[in-house]
Amino acid sequence: MSDVALVGGGDRARPGEISLAHRGVLFLDELSEFKRSALEALRQPLEDGYVSVTRAVARATFPSRPMLIGATNPCPCGRRGDGYGACQCKPERYQAYRARLSGPLVDRLDLHVVLPAVDVLELRNAEPGEPTSAVRARVELARRIQVERHERAVTSAELNAHLTTADMDRICRLDQAGATLLAKSVAKYRLSARAYTKVLKLARTVADLEGSVGVGVHHLAEAMSGRVLDRHDDRGAAA
């Protein structure tokens, strides 16, 4: 997908996919196969929530606050870290593949997790998991908590993803154990200021999903577990 198709532009300043999916879901499969220039073009819209397109005959501003979801293989052949040593990718090809997801882009993603390969036989014999209706109920409760905070003027935004620094000072306070864990994580993984705030917002959301008033150390630990691309190691499974 081209830069223009993704973020907008063209002769008549048309919206791109990130604006067409505003307040919806934009799913980008095989994220590491996109051109790096196209991925880098996502940075400003994800940060600001809008896209400004200027052309000789037109200028337009489009909203761009979708829920962005991306999926990528761990390497070009897709077999790195499968437990069988089947990956045949040369180191330089693997590094070039992973480098398409730059640090500044990763910083702007709230959550990144690893999904290990599942044995086919386990799929046949797997027991039923938690019903989606139960998950939906938790999500709706968490959203309601966030909206009610905004209606009481506790926060300036309805959703945790859009909290300001002042909002976070009010509702993302950590106890001593949480503050110590966060400080150690920042030092160990060399987190940027943007990633630091993402972790706090995510921890607040985890607490909301649990119906908890405060942000506990276990909420923070779960939020940190969802930032695997911040870790400077060889991440071998699909994210």
C-alpha contacts under 8 A as a table, 3 or more apart, distances in Angstrom:
res1	aa1	res2	aa2	distance
1	M	5	A	6.31
1	M	6	L	6.71
1	M	34	F	6.64
1	M	35	K	7.61
1	M	38	A	7.38
2	S	5	A	5.22
2	S	6	L	6.29
2	S	35	K	7.55
2	S	38	A	5.98
3	D	6	L	5.22
3	D	7	V	6.08
3	D	8	G	7.36
3	D	37	S	6.75
3	D	38	A	4.30
3	D	39	L	7.74
3	D	41	A	6.48
4	V	7	V	5.46
4	V	8	G	4.56
4	V	9	G	5.12
4	V	10	G	6.51
4	V	16	G	6.41
5	A	8	G	5.68
5	A	9	G	7.63
5	A	16	G	5.01
5	A	17	E	6.32
6	L	16	G	4.80
6	L	17	E	4.87
6	L	18	I	6.03
6	L	38	A	6.98
6	L	42	L	7.80
7	V	15	P	6.74
7	V	16	G	4.33
7	V	17	E	6.18
7	V	18	I	5.66
7	V	19	S	7.08
7	V	41	A	6.81
7	V	42	L	6.72
7	V	45	P	7.73
7	V	51	V	7.12
8	G	13	A	6.73
8	G	14	R	5.52
8	G	15	P	4.30
8	G	16	G	3.68
8	G	17	E	7.28
8	G	18	I	7.99
8	G	19	S	7.78
8	G	51	V	7.68
8	G	53	V	7.07
9	G	12	R	7.04
9	G	13	A	4.36
9	G	14	R	5.21
9	G	15	P	6.52
9	G	16	G	7.15
9	G	53	V	5.84
9	G	54	T	7.76
9	G	55	R	7.93
10	G	13	A	5.21
10	G	14	R	6.26
10	G	55	R	7.98
11	D	14	R	7.93
11	D	55	R	6.74
11	D	57	V	7.77
12	R	55	R	7.25
12	R	57	V	7.15
12	R	58	A	6.30
13	A	53	V	5.87
13	A	54	T	6.84
13	A	55	R	6.54
13	A	58	A	6.39
13	A	59	R	6.56
13	A	60	A	6.40
15	P	18	I	7.86
15	P	19	S	5.80
15	P	20	L	6.64
15	P	62	F	6.48
16	G	19	S	5.53
16	G	20	L	6.22
17	E	20	L	4.89
17	E	21	A	6.03
17	E	26	L	7.47
18	I	21	A	5.38
18	I	22	H	6.53
18	I	26	L	6.75
18	I	45	P	7.91
18	I	64	S	5.58
18	I	65	R	7.55
18	I	66	P	6.63
19	S	22	H	4.96
19	S	50	Y	7.74
19	S	51	V	7.71
19	S	62	F	6.13
19	S	63	P	5.61
19	S	64	S	4.48
19	S	65	R	7.31
19	S	66	P	7.48
20	L	64	S	7.84
21	A	24	G	5.01
21	A	25	V	5.85
21	A	26	L	5.69
21	A	64	S	7.41
21	A	65	R	7.73
21	A	66	P	5.45
22	H	25	V	7.59
22	H	63	P	6.38
22	H	64	S	5.09
22	H	65	R	4.94
22	H	66	P	4.44
22	H	67	M	7.99
23	R	64	S	7.83
23	R	65	R	5.64
23	R	66	P	4.72
23	R	67	M	6.97
24	G	65	R	7.94
24	G	66	P	5.05
24	G	67	M	6.06
25	V	66	P	5.41
25	V	67	M	4.66
25	V	68	L	6.01
25	V	69	I	7.28
26	L	66	P	6.18
26	L	67	M	6.06
26	L	68	L	4.91
26	L	69	I	6.15
27	F	68	L	6.06
27	F	69	I	4.74
27	F	70	G	5.70
28	L	31	L	5.87
28	L	68	L	7.67
28	L	69	I	6.22
28	L	70	G	4.68
28	L	71	A	6.56
29	D	70	G	5.69
29	D	71	A	4.99
29	D	72	T	6.56
30	E	33	E	5.51
30	E	34	F	7.32
30	E	70	G	7.37
30	E	71	A	5.55
30	E	72	T	4.50
30	E	73	N	6.77
31	L	34	F	5.65
31	L	70	G	5.85
31	L	71	A	5.73
31	L	72	T	5.12
32	S	35	K	7.90
32	S	72	T	5.85
32	S	73	N	7.60
32	S	97	Y	6.37
32	S	98	R	6.87
32	S	100	R	5.94
32	S	101	L	6.62
33	E	97	Y	7.70
34	F	38	A	6.72
34	F	39	L	6.75
34	F	100	R	7.89
35	K	38	A	5.32
35	K	39	L	6.54
35	K	100	R	7.47
36	R	39	L	5.10
36	R	40	E	6.07
36	R	100	R	5.20
36	R	101	L	7.40
37	S	40	E	5.10
37	S	41	A	6.17
38	A	41	A	5.13
38	A	42	L	6.97
39	L	42	L	5.43
39	L	43	R	7.50
39	L	100	R	7.79
39	L	101	L	7.49
39	L	105	L	7.59
40	E	43	R	5.58
40	E	102	S	7.78
40	E	105	L	6.69
41	A	44	Q	6.75
41	A	45	P	7.81
42	L	45	P	5.60
42	L	46	L	6.06
42	L	105	L	7.69
43	R	46	L	5.34
43	R	47	E	6.17
43	R	104	P	7.49
43	R	105	L	5.90
43	R	108	R	7.15
44	Q	47	E	5.08
44	Q	48	D	5.96
44	Q	49	G	7.91
44	Q	50	Y	7.95
44	Q	51	V	7.53
45	P	48	D	5.27
45	P	49	G	5.14
45	P	50	Y	5.13
45	P	51	V	5.45
45	P	64	S	5.95
45	P	65	R	7.76
46	L	49	G	5.62
46	L	50	Y	7.73
46	L	64	S	7.14
46	L	65	R	6.99
46	L	108	R	6.79
47	E	108	R	6.96
48	D	51	V	7.93
49	G	63	P	6.03
49	G	64	S	4.80
49	G	65	R	5.07
50	Y	61	T	6.75
50	Y	62	F	5.51
50	Y	63	P	4.19
50	Y	64	S	4.56
50	Y	65	R	7.14
51	V	61	T	5.50
51	V	62	F	5.12
51	V	63	P	6.29
51	V	64	S	6.49
52	S	59	R	7.50
52	S	60	A	5.87
52	S	61	T	4.34
52	S	62	F	6.46
53	V	59	R	5.69
53	V	60	A	5.33
53	V	61	T	6.21
54	T	58	A	6.25
54	T	59	R	4.35
54	T	60	A	6.53
55	R	58	A	5.11
55	R	59	R	5.84
56	A	59	R	7.93
71	A	238	A	7.91
71	A	239	A	6.20
72	T	238	A	6.24
72	T	239	A	5.85
73	N	76	P	6.95
73	N	77	C	7.91
73	N	78	G	5.13
73	N	237	A	7.49
73	N	238	A	4.76
73	N	239	A	6.67
74	P	78	G	5.72
74	P	79	R	7.23
74	P	80	R	5.95
74	P	81	G	7.73
74	P	98	R	7.94
74	P	235	R	7.43
74	P	236	G	5.82
74	P	237	A	5.31
74	P	238	A	4.61
74	P	239	A	6.85
75	C	78	G	5.05
75	C	79	R	6.92
75	C	80	R	6.06
75	C	89	C	7.28
75	C	94	Y	5.73
75	C	97	Y	6.62
75	C	98	R	7.33
76	P	89	C	6.94
76	P	93	R	7.80
76	P	94	Y	6.82
76	P	97	Y	6.77
77	C	80	R	7.59
77	C	87	C	6.69
77	C	88	Q	7.28
77	C	89	C	6.72
78	G	87	C	7.40
78	G	238	A	7.71
79	R	82	D	5.52
79	R	85	G	7.75
79	R	86	A	5.91
79	R	87	C	4.80
80	R	85	G	7.09
80	R	86	A	6.98
80	R	87	C	4.90
80	R	236	G	5.52
80	R	237	A	6.47
81	G	84	Y	7.61
81	G	85	G	6.96
81	G	87	C	7.74
81	G	236	G	4.38
81	G	237	A	5.17
82	D	85	G	6.67
82	D	86	A	7.26
82	D	116	P	7.39
82	D	117	A	6.15
82	D	236	G	7.81
82	D	237	A	6.89
89	C	93	R	6.33
89	C	94	Y	6.10
90	K	93	R	5.33
90	K	94	Y	6.23
91	P	94	Y	5.08
91	P	95	Q	6.08
92	E	95	Q	5.13
92	E	96	A	6.15
93	R	96	A	5.19
93	R	97	Y	6.18
94	Y	97	Y	5.09
94	Y	98	R	6.30
95	Q	98	R	5.22
95	Q	99	A	5.98
96	A	99	A	5.06
96	A	100	R	6.79
97	Y	100	R	5.83
98	R	101	L	6.01
99	A	102	S	5.92
101	L	105	L	6.45
101	L	106	V	6.58
102	S	105	L	5.31
102	S	106	V	6.24
103	G	106	V	5.08
103	G	107	D	6.08
104	P	107	D	5.05
104	P	108	R	6.70
105	L	108	R	5.32
105	L	109	L	6.95
106	V	109	L	5.31
106	V	229	L	6.96
106	V	230	D	7.62
107	D	110	D	7.57
107	D	192	S	7.57
107	D	194	R	6.25
107	D	195	A	5.39
107	D	230	D	7.91
108	R	194	R	7.39
108	R	195	A	7.52
109	L	112	H	7.11
110	D	198	K	5.78
110	D	199	V	7.66
110	D	202	L	7.20
110	D	227	R	7.77
111	L	202	L	7.96
111	L	226	G	5.23
111	L	227	R	5.79
112	H	226	G	5.31
112	H	227	R	5.26
112	H	228	V	5.96
112	H	229	L	6.52
112	H	239	A	6.67
113	V	225	S	7.70
113	V	226	G	5.39
113	V	227	R	6.77
113	V	228	V	6.01
113	V	229	L	7.96
113	V	239	A	5.40
114	V	228	V	7.40
114	V	237	A	5.91
114	V	238	A	5.52
114	V	239	A	4.26
115	L	237	A	6.44
115	L	238	A	5.46
115	L	239	A	5.83
116	P	237	A	5.47
116	P	238	A	6.35
117	A	237	A	7.45
117	A	238	A	7.81
118	V	122	E	6.98
118	V	123	L	7.34
119	D	122	E	5.25
119	D	123	L	6.72
120	V	123	L	5.18
120	V	124	R	6.79
121	L	124	R	5.17
121	L	125	N	6.45
122	E	125	N	5.13
122	E	126	A	5.58
123	L	126	A	5.26
130	E	134	A	6.95
130	E	135	V	7.54
131	P	134	A	5.60
131	P	135	V	6.87
132	T	135	V	4.98
132	T	136	R	6.01
133	S	136	R	5.02
133	S	137	A	6.23
134	A	137	A	5.14
134	A	138	R	6.54
135	V	138	R	5.26
135	V	139	V	6.31
136	R	139	V	5.05
136	R	140	E	6.05
137	A	140	E	5.17
137	A	141	L	6.17
138	R	141	L	5.09
138	R	142	A	6.22
138	R	209	L	5.74
138	R	210	E	7.73
139	V	142	A	5.10
139	V	143	R	6.17
139	V	209	L	6.38
140	E	143	R	5.10
140	E	144	R	6.07
141	L	144	R	5.05
141	L	145	I	6.21
141	L	208	D	7.79
141	L	209	L	6.99
141	L	211	G	7.78
142	A	145	I	5.11
142	A	146	Q	6.39
142	A	205	T	7.22
142	A	208	D	4.90
142	A	209	L	4.97
142	A	210	E	7.94
142	A	211	G	7.14
143	R	146	Q	5.14
143	R	147	V	6.18
143	R	159	L	7.30
144	R	147	V	5.12
144	R	148	E	6.05
145	I	148	E	5.24
145	I	149	R	6.28
145	I	208	D	6.86
146	Q	149	R	5.18
146	Q	150	H	6.48
146	Q	158	E	5.77
146	Q	159	L	5.81
146	Q	160	N	6.91
146	Q	208	D	7.83
147	V	150	H	5.12
147	V	151	E	6.23
147	V	158	E	4.80
147	V	159	L	6.87
148	E	151	E	4.90
148	E	152	R	6.18
148	E	158	E	7.97
149	R	152	R	5.21
149	R	153	A	6.42
149	R	154	V	5.27
149	R	155	T	6.08
149	R	158	E	7.50
150	H	153	A	4.96
150	H	154	V	5.64
150	H	155	T	4.84
150	H	156	S	6.08
150	H	157	A	5.95
150	H	158	E	5.29
151	E	154	V	7.53
152	R	155	T	7.79
153	A	156	S	6.63
154	V	167	D	7.37
154	V	170	R	7.77
155	T	158	E	7.35
155	T	163	L	7.16
155	T	167	D	5.23
156	S	163	L	6.89
156	S	164	T	7.27
156	S	167	D	6.81
157	A	160	N	7.27
157	A	162	H	5.89
157	A	163	L	5.75
157	A	164	T	7.86
158	E	162	H	7.53
159	L	162	H	5.69
159	L	163	L	6.91
160	N	163	L	5.26
160	N	201	K	5.86
160	N	202	L	7.75
160	N	204	R	7.33
160	N	205	T	6.71
161	A	198	K	7.92
161	A	201	K	6.38
161	A	202	L	7.90
163	L	166	A	7.98
163	L	167	D	5.64
163	L	168	M	6.43
163	L	201	K	7.64
164	T	167	D	5.05
164	T	168	M	6.31
165	T	168	M	5.11
165	T	169	D	6.27
166	A	169	D	5.12
166	A	170	R	6.58
167	D	170	R	5.28
167	D	171	I	6.37
167	D	172	C	7.95
168	M	171	I	5.28
168	M	172	C	4.93
168	M	173	R	7.34
168	M	200	L	7.78
168	M	201	K	7.54
169	D	172	C	5.92
169	D	173	R	6.15
170	R	173	R	6.60
171	I	204	R	7.64
171	I	214	G	7.56
172	C	200	L	6.48
172	C	201	K	7.32
172	C	203	A	7.93
172	C	204	R	6.04
172	C	214	G	7.48
172	C	215	V	6.24
173	R	214	G	7.53
173	R	215	V	6.74
174	L	177	A	7.69
174	L	178	G	5.29
174	L	179	A	5.65
174	L	214	G	7.97
174	L	215	V	6.13
174	L	216	G	6.83
174	L	217	V	7.69
175	D	178	G	5.29
175	D	179	A	6.11
175	D	216	G	7.18
175	D	217	V	7.67
176	Q	179	A	5.10
176	Q	180	T	6.10
177	A	180	T	5.20
177	A	181	L	6.23
177	A	217	V	6.21
178	G	181	L	5.12
178	G	182	L	6.13
178	G	216	G	6.54
178	G	217	V	4.51
178	G	220	L	6.69
179	A	182	L	5.18
179	A	183	A	6.11
180	T	183	A	5.15
180	T	184	K	6.22
181	L	184	K	5.21
181	L	185	S	6.13
181	L	217	V	7.54
181	L	220	L	7.99
181	L	221	A	7.81
182	L	185	S	5.02
182	L	186	V	6.09
182	L	220	L	7.56
183	A	186	V	5.20
183	A	187	A	6.34
184	K	187	A	5.21
184	K	188	K	5.99
185	S	188	K	5.05
185	S	189	Y	5.85
185	S	190	R	7.70
185	S	191	L	7.63
185	S	224	M	7.85
186	V	189	Y	5.57
186	V	190	R	5.27
186	V	191	L	4.87
186	V	192	S	7.82
186	V	196	Y	7.23
187	A	190	R	5.11
187	A	191	L	7.10
189	Y	230	D	6.33
189	Y	231	R	5.45
189	Y	232	H	6.81
190	R	230	D	7.88
191	L	194	R	7.93
191	L	195	A	5.74
191	L	196	Y	6.18
191	L	230	D	6.87
192	S	195	A	5.14
192	S	196	Y	6.13
193	A	196	Y	5.00
193	A	197	T	6.44
194	R	197	T	5.33
194	R	198	K	6.28
195	A	198	K	4.90
195	A	199	V	6.21
196	Y	199	V	5.26
196	Y	200	L	6.54
197	T	200	L	5.11
197	T	201	K	6.20
198	K	201	K	5.20
198	K	202	L	6.04
199	V	202	L	5.09
199	V	203	A	6.04
199	V	220	L	7.36
199	V	223	A	5.76
199	V	224	M	6.35
199	V	227	R	7.90
200	L	203	A	5.05
200	L	204	R	6.23
200	L	220	L	7.22
200	L	223	A	7.69
201	K	204	R	5.06
201	K	205	T	6.31
202	L	205	T	4.97
202	L	206	V	6.21
202	L	220	L	7.96
202	L	223	A	5.56
203	A	206	V	5.02
203	A	207	A	6.24
203	A	215	V	6.66
203	A	219	H	5.13
203	A	220	L	4.88
203	A	221	A	7.95
203	A	222	E	7.19
203	A	223	A	5.07
204	R	207	A	5.08
204	R	208	D	6.22
204	R	215	V	5.96
204	R	219	H	7.45
205	T	208	D	4.89
205	T	209	L	6.17
206	V	209	L	5.11
206	V	210	E	6.44
206	V	219	H	5.75
206	V	222	E	7.62
206	V	223	A	7.27
207	A	210	E	5.08
207	A	211	G	6.14
207	A	212	S	5.05
207	A	213	V	7.20
207	A	214	G	6.96
207	A	215	V	5.78
207	A	216	G	7.53
207	A	219	H	5.92
208	D	211	G	4.78
208	D	212	S	5.73
208	D	213	V	7.42
209	L	212	S	7.66
212	S	215	V	7.20
215	V	219	H	6.16
215	V	220	L	7.22
216	G	219	H	5.24
216	G	220	L	6.49
217	V	220	L	5.04
217	V	221	A	6.10
218	H	221	A	4.92
218	H	222	E	6.18
219	H	222	E	5.24
219	H	223	A	6.28
220	L	223	A	5.00
220	L	224	M	6.20
221	A	224	M	5.10
221	A	225	S	6.30
222	E	225	S	5.08
222	E	226	G	6.69
223	A	226	G	5.30
223	A	227	R	7.19
224	M	227	R	5.48
224	M	228	V	7.89
225	S	228	V	6.49
227	R	230	D	5.75
227	R	231	R	7.60
228	V	231	R	5.56
228	V	235	R	7.90
229	L	232	H	7.60
229	L	235	R	7.73
